[in-house]
């Protein structure tokens, strides 16, 4: 979909008021941004967090489970601040234990509404200035540094000045406006299709679990053995392809080949990950509007399918849809190191590793209705250099838009890994402020030691 304007309007020059001046500014309050802001503020620096929505948490609030806290060998590898956040949710009975999953490595259920309030409480406790309803629009450059950013809100156009900026927008919005080279999608520009999550209530999850355990030939799932459903009362279902085919033959329009269901923390709640809109560009508002409209249109047939073809849904009904589309892929920066598919599948180690991940290459293909998964068998490192964009000296990037290839991004895009890169970026930003204000010049060995001292996990430094 075209994003070029029909014509141009010349705006008059104007003086923009400065809303705040801080040490570290984090843009985007999703999983990476929330953790980055907490990490940067722990040492007493002034930190602001800008978010265009009315709440913090991003994709943690749309009904998705958090994948990848454990390795493929069942070992905890995401720790530090991300784990502290999960622990706080547990106090509110709003998070599960990390449960091994044959398909998605590990599964951690969270209650979306609790995420919003708990994350805000933790940010306030750290002294972060959380700026909601404030849309990032542009950067203020001074040579090769970002002097600050421009935001738009009901108060009009304002500036926020900062010594170091952390881009946690997921779309590399700050980086691209600062002139950082970015890539988008595969070699043809195709991006993984988004999903609008929605919740069904009144589901007999015990009946569903029994059928998956006792009748695996009728209710076939991908990769997950029947015994898994006998051992877990909260679970994820990926498969039931025969049931979808039967529904499609009966005239229902289902845009995916697989049923994807995640049981919620509340009894009878099931989150559904089945809407699918190909060709959506998450950086184009017109395309997003088309995707949102189409995804909502798909929900009615999916609800009918679940009630008529999937055991346990007979008395269930639609409850709510997520507040926004779940975007899997948009821009990725070209940083000082570009992580590759081979780095993931070869379990590569890096001397400047700032996080460890284990999630597979989970690629929802742009041009059809299915996906592929490739596992590495253990863990791989994420290097600090992939958080450093070229050409802008006081900018860090965290989350799914770090420097990777299309295939590697399909592995590092899950929320646990995004939170881990957020913590590294936040701590690196704080270190830079205390030095020359240049993230590329910090001592990465000191950063790695601090991450481990604060409870994080890094291979070679943490106890195995």
N, C-alpha and C positions, 0 to 999 in steps of 0.2 A: 504494500500500500504506500502511495507516494506521501512524502512528508514535506514537500517543498511548498512554500507559500504561493498564492496566486499573484500577489503583488506585495510591495513593500510600503510601509508607512514610516515616515521620518519622525522620530520622537525628539522633542527638544532636550537639550542637555539639562541635567538637574543635579542638585546636591542631595545625596542620600544620607539620612541620619544613621548613626552607628548605634545599634541596639546594645551591643556588648563587645568587650575586648577580653579574650581569654588566652590561657596558655595552650590548651588543646581543644579543637573543635572536631566533633564527630558528626558526620552527616549520615542520617539513616539510622532508625532505631529498631532494626530487625535483630535477629539473633547475634550477628557479628557486632552491630553498633551498640547494643545494650551492654555487652561484655566489654567492648573496647572502652566505652565511657567509664565504666566501673574501674577498669584496670588503670586508666590514665589518672583517675581522681584519687586513687588510694594513697598516693604520696603527698596529698594536700595541695596539688595544683588546681588552678581554676579550669573547669571543664564544662563545655556546653554541648548539648546533644540536640540536633535539629531533626524534626520529624513532621512530615506533611499531614499525617493522619491524626486522629484524636486520641490515639493510644500508642503504647510501645509494645514491642514483641514481634512485629512482622509476621512471618510465616509460622511462628510458634502459636499464633492465635487463630489459625484457620482449620484446625482439626487434624493436622498431620501429626504422626508420632515423630519423636526424635530418633533418628537412626545413627548407629555407628559409635556409641559410647564405648562399646567393647570391640575387641579385635576379632578376626575370624577364628582365633584360637580361644576366645572367651575371656581374654584378659582386658581389664580396664585400661584404656589408652587416652581417653579424653577426661581430664581431671581439672584441677585448679578452679578458677572462677565458674566455668560451666557446671562443674559438679556442685559447687556451693549454691548455684542457682537452683539446680534440681533438688538439692537438700532442703532449700527454703520452701519449694513447692510441696515437698513431702510433708512438711510440718502442717500445711493447709490441706493435706490429703488430696493434693492436686497433681501428683506425679507418681508413677509406678517405679518399681525397681527396674534396673537394666536387665532385660531378658534376652538371652541368646535367640537368634532367629536363623533358621537354615537358609533363608533367602536374602534377608536384609542385614545380616550379621548380628545386629542387636536392635531391640525395640524398647523405647521408653515412652510411655503414654503420659501426656500432660493435659490438664484441663485448660482450654483456651482462655476463658474469662479470668481464671486465677492468674494466668501468665501476665496479663495486663497489670493487675494490681500489685502482684509480688515484685515484678520487674521495676515498677515505678517506686515502690517502697525502697528497694535496694539502691536504686539510683539516687533517691533523695538522701538516704543514709550516707552515701559517699560524697554528698555535696554537689552532685551534677546539676547544672541548670538545664532542665528539660524544657525545650521549646516546641510544644505541639502546635498543630494548625499552622505550621510555618513551612512553606514550600521552598526548597532550594531552587534558585533560578540561574545563578551565574557565579563566576569567580572574579575577584579583583586581583590582578597579577601585578607583580613588581619584578620585572625581569624573569628569572627562572624560579621565582618563589610566589606562592599564593599569599597575598597580604590578608585576604579575607574572602568571605562569600556574600552573595546577595540572596535575600529571601523575600518572598511575597506572602502577605497574610491580610487579614481584615484591617490591619494597621497600615497597610501599604507596603512600599518597598523599603527595606532596611538592610544594613550591612552588619556582619559580625566579623570582627578582626581576630586573628589567631596566629600564634607562632608556628604551630604544627596542625595540619588538617588530616583527618582520617576519613577516607571515603568508604562508607559501609552501605551505600545505596543499593547494592546488588546489581546495578546497571552501569556502574562506573560513571555516574552523572558528573561528579566533580572532576574526575580525571579527564574525561573527554572535553569538558569545557575549558580545562587548563591546558589543552593541547597535547595530552598524552595519546600516543598511538593506541588504538583499540581494534580488536577484531570482533566479529559477531557471527555466530553460527558455524556451520561446516564450510567446506570449500565452495559450496554454491550459495552460502548465506542462509541455509536452512537451519532453523532453530527448533529445539525440542518443544512440542506443543504444551501449552499450559492446561491446568485443570482448575475448575471451580469445585472445591470440596463442599459437601453438604452432609447433614446429619439426619439419620432416621432414628426414631424413638419407638419404644414398645417392641423391640426385637427380642425374640426368645433365643438368646445367644447360646444357651445350653443345648437347645435342639439343634442349632446350626453346628455346634461343636460335635455333638454325637454323630450327626450325619457325616461330617468330614472324617471322623475317626473310624466309624463303623461301615461306611459305604463308599470307600475311596474310588471304586470303579464308576460309580454313578456321579459322584461329586469330586471330580479330579482337580487337583491344585498343582501349581508349578513348583517343583523342587521340594516342597515341604512334605515330609512323610506323615502318614496318619497318626503315628504315635505322638507327634508334636501337639496335636489337638487334644489328645487324651491327657497331656501333662500340663496344659496351659488354659486357664479359664479366661484369660485376655490374650488376644491373638490377632494376627493379620492373615487375611485370605487373599491369595492371588491365583486366579485360574477360573474354574467353572466355565471353561470355554464352550463345552457342549450345551450348557444351559443358555448361554448367550446366543449360540447358533440357532437353538430352537426358538428363542424369542424373536430373533431376526426373521426366521422363516415364517413366523406368525404375523409379521408386519411391524414389529417394534423397531425403532431406529436407535441403534446402540453404536456409538462412534468408536468403540474400542473392542478388542478381541478378548480382553480379560476382565473378570470381575475382581475389583480390589476393594476390600472391606477392612476396616480397623475398628475393633471393639473399643468403646470409650471407657473412661473410668467409672461413669455412672451406669448403674444396672439398666440394660436395655438400650443403651445408646450405641449406635454404630455409625462411624464416619465413612463416607463413600467417596472413593477416588476414581471416578469413571467418566466424568465429562472430559471431552478432548476436542480441542479446536486447533486444527492445523493452520499454519500460515500466519499466526499472530506474532506481531512484532511488539514486544513489551516496552520498547522505547518510543512507540508511536501512539498517541492517545486515540486517534481514530481507529487504529487496528485493535487497541485494547477494548474500545467500546463495542466493536463488532464481536470480539471474542467473548466478552461478558454477556452480551445479548444471546449469542448462539449457545453458550454453555448453559445459561438459564433455561433456554428452550429445550435442551437435551434432558434436563432433570426429570420432566414428567414421564417420559418413556422409560428412563432408568428406574424410577420409583415403581412403575407398573411391572417392569421386569423382575425386580427384587421380590415384590409381593406375590407374583404369580409363579416364579420359577425357583426361588432360593428358599430352602427350609429355614423356618424361624422368623420369616418376615411376614407371615400371613396376616397378623394383626398389627403390623407396624405402620407408621405414617411419617411423612416428611415433617421435619421440625424447623430447620433453618439452613440457609446457605452461608458459606464463609463471606466475610466482608469484602473480599477482593479475590481476583484470580491468583492462583498459585503459579508464579512464573518460574520455569525451570532454567531458562537460558536467555541472556541478551548479550551485552558487551562483555569482553574480557580485555583487561589492559595488556599491552606488550611491555613487560617489565624487564628487570635485569636478568631474570632467568625465566624461561617459559617451560613449565612442567609439561611432560608429554605422557602419552599412553604407555610408553615403555617404562618410564619412571614408576608409574603405578604398578604395572604388571610384573616388573622385576624387583619389586619391594626395595626400591633404591633408598640409600641413606645419603644424607647431605651433611657436610660439616657445619652448615649454618641452619640446620633444621630448627624450626620453632614450633612444630606440631607434628603429631603422628596420627595417621589415619589408616583405615582398613576397609572402608566401604568400597564395593566393586564399581566398575565402570557400568553405570546404569543408564543406558542411552535409549530414551524414548525417541524413536526415529522420526525425523521431521516429515517423511513422505509416506508413511503408512500408519496403521493402527496398532502396532505392537512395539516391543522394545527388546533389547538384548542386554545381558549381564555377563561381565567377565570378572572373575575373582583372581586375586593375586596369591591367595593362600596364607597371607600373614599381614604385614603392615608395610607402609611406605611413609617416607618423611615429606614434609612440606618445607621448602627452603625459605629463609627470610627474604632472599632476593626476589621471590615471586610476589612479595608485598610492596616492592619498590618500583614505582613507575620511572621510566626514563624521562629526563628533561625537566622535571619539576622537583626541586630539591627538598621541600618541606611537606611533601605529601606521602601518606601511606594508604594502602588499599587493603581491605579485609573482606572476607565473605566469598561468594561465588564468582565475583568479577576479578579475582586475583589473576596473575599471569599464568595461563595454562592454554593448552590446545583444547579444541572442541571435545575430544574424547576424555582428556584428563579432567576437564570441568565436570563431566558427567559423574565423576567419582567424588570430587571434593565439594560438590554443591550441597551436600546434606548439612542439616543444621548443627550437628555436634561439631563437625569440622569447621564450619563458619564461626562458631563461638570460639573455638580454639585459636583460629587466626585472628579473631577480634581481640582476644586477650593479648596475644603477642604484639599486635599493632598498637594497642593502648599502652602497654608497658614500654614499647620502643619509642612511642611519641613522648612519653614522660621523660625517658632518658635523654632524648634529643633536646627537649626544652631545657634540661639542666646543663646541657652542653652548648653546642653551637647552633642548635635548632635544626640540625640536618640529620634525618633518620639514616641516611646512607653512611654516616660517619660514626655511628655509635659502635661500641665494642660488642659484637654479636655474642661473644663468649660470655660476657657479663649479662646480656639479656637472657641467654639460655639458662645461666645459673639462677637468675632471678625467677624465671618461670618455674623451674624445679623447686626452688626454695619456697615459692608460693603455692606449692601443691600440684604443679603441672607434671606431665609425663613426657620425657624425651629419652629415646633409646641411647644407651651409653652413659647417661647421667642419672636416671632414675633406677631404683632397685627393680630387678626383674623377678 
